[in-house]
Amino acid sequence: MSNAEWVARSRARVWNPCTQMKDHEWLPLVPIKKAEGVWLEDFEGKRYLDAVSSWWTNVFGHRHPHIVSSLKQQLDEIDHIMLGGFTHQPAVELAERLCTIAPPGLTRCFYADNGSSAVEVALKMSFHYWRNVGKPAKQKFIALSNGYHGETLGALAVGDTGLYRETYAPLLIQPIIVPSPDCYERRPGESWEDHTRRQFEHMEAALKKHAHEVSAVILEPLVQCAGGMRMYHPVYLTMLREACDRHGVHLIADEIAVGFGRTGKLFACEWAKITPDFLCLSKGLTGGTLPLAVTLTREEIYTAFYDEYRSGKAFLHSHSYTGNPLACRAALATLDLFADPTVLARNRQLAQMMWAGTDELRRHPYVAEVRQQGMILAIEMVKNARKREPYPSEERRGMRVYQYGLEHGVLLRPLGNVVYFMPPYVIDPEEIGLMCRIATEGIMEATSD
Ligand SMILES: *Cc1c(COP(=O)(O)O)cnc(C)c1O
């Protein structure tokens, strides 16, 4: 079967995520037959470098041999069993290991099967905790502007993602939205840290005013990924941890995108040496092989639910595939790979190469900023770099970079006018060179008129 045949069959029956399907009248779907390392290959042998780790999941490249062999072995033992009333070796071992490597004080793991669900779990647990300890008035959530926490109604509600949220607004709980510390918005000459500290005043004010009715603050540590890879200084996390403690409000760290080495440390919270009350993980957790998510929390929170059945305090939440043994096994294999101390050191070198490879773009008249946090590098295309005047979104400049990339064998998937790299950690220097070159050419092309 050729590419064209698979595309036709797909278009006849598959409804793709996050897509205006009519776009595929002119924008070809890309049918993939095979994936290995950083490379995807279509049915006619054309290869694409996966510069976005397949929606940020694939941290060690596609079909990593250690993950593949672990999964094959696991398949010979258990496929799936429910985790209600039952338990199994992969779920136990994974929870033990996560509690060892996570910020200190997180001792309990609640599994789900996708990132949005892990966020739902954290929101419900936080709310329910306050109810269990006799503070039922704490029902609201504080979230940051431009944040993203997933697509299910609860997770969507605490996000601030324009169109994605607006359409469904009548269905959603209303969070208290606080201006983000996003350092793209800093004043000329202002340092990231100064800007971040200044923006914290909004958070302090919101906590002061609303703490009595707030369960938790939720945020993405250091990088607002879906919101265009906007970044801020870790001092925000330090200040937030202190303020949440002072005001009696939980802190939910959504590390679904930034966890597992993306920012240069295993977890982004480590940059501020803080422990959140809830840590949501997914995406890189299984190395991008199988869906799995987990919400970690502290012993004291677990204990508030632990009581006689008739107390009605139990956390009655589940998903059919919660703690799937195969997915847990893939996660254990991924953690085996992180046990190698050279992984994060190598990432630092790769990150420097990505920085060096985008040098030309830092002087480009239609690039307002090139920013980076570890293995995330983002390039902000604008109509006028000096004035930071954005391109109208309907011009879809990012889409042109996407098309240019595909034509030239690199999968770049810009977020609006932000082109970014978030490659698997097994990318080599030559591949980084290719990725940077094609992105630079694509940006030249997309900003040429
Ligand atoms: C992707 C993402 C989610 C949602 O995860 P899904 O598995 O897509 O439901 C939540 N939060 C953040 C920060 C994400 O990047």
The ligand as a MOL file (V3000), in Angstrom:
LIG
                    3D

  0  0  0     0  0            999 V3000
M  V30 BEGIN CTAB
M  V30 COUNTS 15 15 0 0 0
M  V30 BEGIN ATOM
M  V30 1 C -0.0300 17.1020 27.4670 0
M  V30 2 C -0.2880 17.7720 28.7600 0
M  V30 3 C -1.3890 17.4260 29.5510 0
M  V30 4 C -2.4290 16.4370 29.0900 0
M  V30 5 O -1.9480 15.1530 28.9090 0
M  V30 6 P -2.7580 14.1630 27.9330 0
M  V30 7 O -2.0740 12.8550 28.1020 0
M  V30 8 O -2.6100 14.7380 26.5590 0
M  V30 9 O -4.1630 14.1460 28.4010 0
M  V30 10 C -1.5330 18.0380 30.7670 0
M  V30 11 N -0.6410 18.9560 31.1910 0
M  V30 12 C 0.4220 19.3150 30.4700 0
M  V30 13 C 1.3870 20.3120 31.0210 0
M  V30 14 C 0.6320 18.7550 29.2140 0
M  V30 15 O 1.6660 19.1560 28.4670 0
M  V30 END ATOM
M  V30 BEGIN BOND
M  V30 1 1 1 2
M  V30 2 1 2 3
M  V30 3 2 2 14
M  V30 4 1 3 4
M  V30 5 2 3 10
M  V30 6 1 4 5
M  V30 7 1 5 6
M  V30 8 2 6 7
M  V30 9 1 6 8
M  V30 10 1 6 9
M  V30 11 1 10 11
M  V30 12 2 11 12
M  V30 13 1 12 13
M  V30 14 1 12 14
M  V30 15 1 14 15
M  V30 END BOND
M  V30 END CTAB
M  END
